[in-house]
Structures are given as structure tokens and as C-alpha cells.
Amino acid sequence: MSTDTTPRSQGEREAPTRELRAVVERYEDAPDECTIYPTGVDEHTRMATWISATAPAFVELDAVR
């Protein structure tokens, strides 16, 4: 039984829960780049559902805890 009390519009579905992976590519001559994508999905889905950001748009997790 769900405990979510957020009202939903008729026909609106709950988004599936997926595990995400973040990979940081470090470059000497350019800003580092972090790419986040879902794990456990087929290649087509993974390629259609990723997002990337370049430093300083992201920080190490320990820096904000």
C-alpha cells in the first residue's frame, strides 16, 4: 500500500524507480564531466535517458554533506 499523499491527475502514472550510476571523466585540458544514467536497462533506453554536466556544475558528495 502506497503512503504517497500527492494528488495525481486522472491518467497520471507514477514514474518507475531505477538505480542510477554516475561516472566522472577527468580531463587535464578541459573541465571534468559527470554523466548520470540508469543501470539495468537495455542500451537503447540507456542512450535515451542520460544527462551530463561539466564542472563546476557538480561537486563531490562529501563536499555537501
C-alpha positions in Angstrom: 0.0 0.0 0.0 1.4 3.4 -1.0 1.8 6.2 1.6 2.2 8.8 -1.1 -0.4 11.6 -0.5 0.5 13.7 -3.5 -2.7 14.2 -5.6 -2.4 12.9 -9.2 -4.3 13.9 -12.2 -6.5 11.4 -13.8 -4.4 9.2 -16.1 -1.1 10.3 -14.5 1.2 7.4 -13.7 3.9 7.1 -11.1 7.4 7.1 -12.6 9.3 3.8 -12.3 12.1 3.7 -9.8 15.5 3.0 -11.2 19.0 2.8 -9.9 21.3 5.4 -11.4 25.1 5.4 -12.0 27.3 8.5 -12.1 30.6 8.4 -13.9 33.1 11.3 -13.8 35.5 11.7 -16.6 38.5 13.8 -15.5 40.4 15.8 -18.1 43.7 17.7 -17.8 42.9 20.3 -20.6 39.1 20.7 -20.1 36.5 20.7 -17.3 35.7 17.3 -15.8 32.4 15.8 -17.0 29.8 13.8 -14.9 27.3 11.6 -16.8 24.4 10.0 -15.0 22.4 7.2 -16.5 20.1 4.3 -15.4 21.5 0.9 -14.7 19.9 -2.4 -15.6 18.2 -1.2 -18.8 18.9 -2.0 -22.4 21.4 0.0 -24.4 18.6 1.9 -26.3 17.0 3.0 -23.1 20.3 4.0 -21.5 21.3 6.1 -24.5 17.9 7.9 -24.4 17.9 8.6 -20.7 21.3 10.0 -19.7 22.4 13.5 -18.6 25.8 15.1 -18.4 27.2 18.1 -16.7 30.6 19.8 -16.7 32.5 21.1 -13.7 31.8 23.2 -11.7 28.1 22.4 -12.2 28.5 19.4 -9.9 30.5 18.7 -6.7 31.8 15.7 -4.8 29.1 14.3 -2.5 31.3 14.7 0.7 31.5 18.4 0.0 27.8 18.9 0.6 27.2 16.5 3.5 
